[in-house]
């Protein structure tokens, strides 16, 4: 009997370890909803927190320190019926830089196509083979997308399986009435369909290589090898330039996501660089990220 109990504890402990991939802070905001049961939003927030943080997403064992830091804020803007909600979702993801106390942002995205049904205290069910619920499909999509991004920063193209899983969720939802899953739902490519489609498109493969080179070969070595790390970052920018010049589509929103997360950090990388390297970085960045061209002028003004 003791052995059976010990075995059960070992199994439960192992399952708990495998479920700790994400450390996702969840906030459900409902200020725009008047005269309704506010408790349902707290219950929803708790349910989403449990879904994101306690579900098994991979076959890998994570330590507490390895869990991926992310923030998810759902802003409920409309309550169409007792269990039908619309709003937006803001997702922010970061990963630690080796041997420092600094976390670098890897994703900062706002999804404007959030609509779902939720009955208070109902379980959040998900199956990778079918679209059971739009809410859980959205949550699982971002869980896998976050994992894919994170793995790509530690291992070259390491997140492929998780992007494939995210793509499967998109495929499952092609007949869904809710927006965000189909190519024509957003002509500027700012939805879930295009997020994952571009990420697994070979034309955008240099962006994934950038994610590895910039983080693993660049930021992660700068604590002890500043010059080498900065040189790797400068070289990684050329990968983004390749995509920009090839122009796989008119919007290239995947590049926009990179710069939304990285612009200020990139400027700071070159504060102590030498003139030739600063000029090279500025030339690339001012070409591929024109909306932030004024920010990049600070690179040229940095002193050696």
DATA-V671888 format. One record per run of one state. SS is the DSSP state (helix for helix, strand for strand, loop for the rest). FROM is the first residue (numbers start at 1). LEN is the number of residues. If there is no record, write none. Layout:
<<SS,FROM,LEN> <SS,FROM,LEN>>
This chain:
<<loop,1,1> <helix,2,17> <loop,19,3> <strand,22,8> <loop,30,9> <helix,39,16> <loop,55,9> <helix,64,3> <loop,67,1> <strand,68,14> <loop,82,2> <strand,84,13> <loop,97,6> <strand,103,15> <loop,118,9> <strand,127,1> <loop,128,2> <strand,130,1> <loop,131,3> <helix,134,21> <loop,155,5> <helix,160,13> <loop,173,10> <helix,183,3> <loop,186,6> <helix,192,8> <loop,200,2> <helix,202,20> <loop,222,4> <helix,226,21> <loop,247,6> <helix,253,17> <loop,270,5> <helix,275,14> <loop,289,1> <helix,290,12> <loop,302,3>>
